[in-house]
Amino acid sequence: MSARESSLDAQVDPRFGRCRYFILADPENMSFEAYPNPAADAAGGAGIKAAQFVVSKEAGAVIAGEVGPHALQALEAGKVKVYTVASGTVREVLNNYKSGKL
């Protein structure tokens, strides 16, 4: 999930490619790891670089405010499902994902 900070109480970042952090979480037990986005300050191609990073972490799904077309192609090629949300904390969105509300 794209996030503005490295905790479950962080707001979801609306930008996938340039978010500050990726939160990789297990919605069943809420365990998580936070990773700084290696593409956040990229001069160009941030979305694709971010997508490659997420695929390398073997994520099953991405939740973000917006995912650009090139990043979407890279995620779909890596068999990563993509969900978009307007706002909320990482914890709130994970609970919505877990209960099938996304």
Contact map, one row per residue, 1 for C-alpha under 8 A:
111000000001000000000111000000000000000000000000000000000000011100000000000000000000000001000000000000
111100000001111100111110000000000000000000000000000000000000011110000000000000000000000000000000000000
111111000111100000111110000000000000000000000000000000000000000000000000000000000000000001000000000000
011111000111100000111000000000000000000000000000000000000000000000000000000000000000000000000000000000
001111100110000000011000000000000000000000000000000000000000000000000000000000000000000000000000000000
001111110100000000001110000000000110000000000000000000000000000000000000000000000000000000000000000000
000011111100000000000010000000000100000000000000000000000000000000000000000000000000000001000000000000
000001111100000000000000000000000000000000000000000000000000000000000000000000000000000011100000000000
000000111110000000000000000000000000000000000000000000000000000000000000000000000000000011100000000000
001111111111000000000000000000000000000000000000000000000000000000000000000000000000000011000000000000
001110001111100000000000000000000000000000000000000000000000000000000000000000000000001111000000000000
111100000111110000000000000000000000000000000000000000000000000110000000000000000000001111000000000000
011100000011111100110000000000000000000000000000000000000000000110000000000000000000001000000000000000
010000000001111100100000000000000000000000000000000000000000000111000000000000000000111000000000000000
010000000000111111100000000000000000000000000000000000000000000111100000000000000000000000000000000000
010000000000111111100000000000000000000000000010010000000000000111110000000000000000000000000000000000
000000000000001111100000000000000000001100000111111000000000000000110010000000000000000000000000000000
000000000000001111110000000000000000101110000110010000000000000000000000000000000000000000000000000000
011100000000111111111100000000000000100100000000000000000000000000000000000000000000000000000000000000
011110000000100001111100000000000001100100000000000000000000000000000000000000000000000000000000000000
011111000000000000111110000000000111100000000000000000000000000000000000000000000000000000000000000000
111001000000000000111111000000000111100000000000000000000000000000000000000000000000000000000000000000
111001100000000000001111100000011110000000000000000000000000000000000000000000000000000000000000000000
100000000000000000000111110000011110000000000000000000000010000000000000000000000000000000000000000000
000000000000000000000011111001111000000000000000000000000000000000000000000000000000000000000000000000
000000000000000000000001111111110000000000000000000000000000000000000000000000000000000000000000000000
000000000000000000000000111111100000000000000000000000000000000000000000000000000000000000000110110000
000000000000000000000000011111000000000000000000000000000000000000000000000000000000000000000000010000
000000000000000000000000011111100000000000000000000000000000000000000000000000000000000000000000000000
000000000000000000000000111111110000000000000000000000000000000000000000000000000000000000000000000000
000000000000000000000000111011111000000000000000000000000000000000000000000000000000000000000000000000
000000000000000000000011110001111100000000000000000000000000000000000000000000000000000000000000000000
000000000000000000000011100000111110000000000000000000000000000000000000000000000000000000000000000000
000001100000000000001111000000011111000000000000000000000000000000000000000000000000000000000000000000
000001000000000000001111000000001111100000000000000000000000000000000000000000000000000000000000000000
000000000000000000011100000000000111110000000000000000000000000000000000000000000000000000000000000000
000000000000000001111100000000000011111100000000010000000000000000000000000000000000000000000000000000
000000000000000000000000000000000001111111000000110010000000000000000000000000000000000000000000000000
000000000000000011000000000000000000111111000110110000000000000000000000000000000000000000000000000000
000000000000000011110000000000000000111111000100010000000000000000000000000000000000000000000000000000
000000000000000001000000000000000000011111100100000000000000000000000000000000000000000000000000000000
000000000000000000000000000000000000011111111100000000000000000000000000000000000000000000000000000000
000000000000000000000000000000000000000011111100000000000000000000000000000000000000000000000000000000
000000000000000000000000000000000000000001111100000000000000000000000000000000000000000000000000000000
000000000000000000000000000000000000000001111111100000000000000000000000000000000000000000000000000000
000000000000000011000000000000000000001111111111110000000000000000000000000000000000000000000000000000
000000000000000111000000000000000000001000001111111000000000000000110110000000000000000000000000000000
000000000000000010000000000000000000000000001111111100000000000000000110010000000000000000000000000000
000000000000000010000000000000000000011000001111111110000000000000000010000000000000000000000000000000
000000000000000111000000000000000000111100000111111111000000000000000010000000000000000000000000000000
000000000000000010000000000000000000000000000011111111100000000000000011011000000000000000000000000000
000000000000000000000000000000000000000000000001111111110000000000000000011000000000000000000000000000
000000000000000000000000000000000000010000000000111111111000000000000000000000000000000000000000000000
000000000000000000000000000000000000000000000000011111111110000000000000001000000000000000000000000000
000000000000000000000000000000000000000000000000001111111110000000000000001001010000000000000000000000
000000000000000000000000000000000000000000000000000111111110000000000000000000000000000000000000000000
000000000000000000000000000000000000000000000000000011111110000000000000000000000000000000000000000000
000000000000000000000000000000000000000000000000000001111111000000000000000000000000000000000000000000
000000000000000000000001000000000000000000000000000001111111110000000000000000010000000000000000000000
000000000000000000000000000000000000000000000000000000000111110000000000000000111000000000000000000000
000000000000000000000000000000000000000000000000000000000011111000000000000000011110000000000000000000
110000000000000000000000000000000000000000000000000000000011111100000000000000011110000000000000000000
110000000000000000000000000000000000000000000000000000000000111110000000000000000111100000000000000000
110000000001111100000000000000000000000000000000000000000000011111100000000000000111100000000000000000
010000000001111100000000000000000000000000000000000000000000001111100000000000000001111000000000000000
000000000000011100000000000000000000000000000000000000000000000111110000000000000001100000000000000000
000000000000001110000000000000000000000000000010000000000000000111111011000000000001000000000000000000
000000000000000110000000000000000000000000000010000000000000000001111111000000000000000000000000000000
000000000000000000000000000000000000000000000000000000000000000000111111100000000000000000000000000000
000000000000000000000000000000000000000000000011000000000000000000011111110000000000000000000000000000
000000000000000010000000000000000000000000000011111000000000000000111111111000000000000000000000000000
000000000000000000000000000000000000000000000000001000000000000000111111111100000100000000000000000000
000000000000000000000000000000000000000000000000000000000000000000001111111110000000000000000000000000
000000000000000000000000000000000000000000000001001100000000000000000111111111000000000000000000000000
000000000000000000000000000000000000000000000000001101100000000000000011111111111100000000000000000000
000000000000000000000000000000000000000000000000000000000000000000000001111111111100000000000000000000
000000000000000000000000000000000000000000000000000000000000000000000000111111110000000000000000000000
000000000000000000000000000000000000000000000000000000100000000000000000011111110000000000000000000000
000000000000000000000000000000000000000000000000000000000001000000000000001111111000000000000000000000
000000000000000000000000000000000000000000000000000000100011110000000000001111111100000000000000000000
000000000000000000000000000000000000000000000000000000000001110000000000001100111110000000000000000000
000000000000000000000000000000000000000000000000000000000000111100000001001100011111000000000000000000
000000000000000000000000000000000000000000000000000000000000111100000000000000001111100000000000000001
000000000000000000000000000000000000000000000000000000000000001111100000000000000111110000000000000001
000000000000010000000000000000000000000000000000000000000000001111000000000000000011111100001000000001
000000000000010000000000000000000000000000000000000000000000000010000000000000000001111100000000000000
000000000011110000000000000000000000000000000000000000000000000010000000000000000000111110000000000000
000000000011000000000000000000000000000000000000000000000000000000000000000000000000111111011000000000
000000011111000000000000000000000000000000000000000000000000000000000000000000000000001111111000000000
101000111111000000000000000000000000000000000000000000000000000000000000000000000000000111111100000000
000000011000000000000000000000000000000000000000000000000000000000000000000000000000000011111110000000
000000000000000000000000000000000000000000000000000000000000000000000000000000000000000111111111000000
000000000000000000000000000000000000000000000000000000000000000000000000000000000000100111111111100000
000000000000000000000000001000000000000000000000000000000000000000000000000000000000000001111111110000
000000000000000000000000001000000000000000000000000000000000000000000000000000000000000000111111111000
000000000000000000000000000000000000000000000000000000000000000000000000000000000000000000011111111111
000000000000000000000000001000000000000000000000000000000000000000000000000000000000000000001111111111
000000000000000000000000001100000000000000000000000000000000000000000000000000000000000000000111111110
000000000000000000000000000000000000000000000000000000000000000000000000000000000000000000000011111110
000000000000000000000000000000000000000000000000000000000000000000000000000000000000000000000001111111
000000000000000000000000000000000000000000000000000000000000000000000000000000000000000000000001111111
000000000000000000000000000000000000000000000000000000000000000000000000000000000011100000000001100111
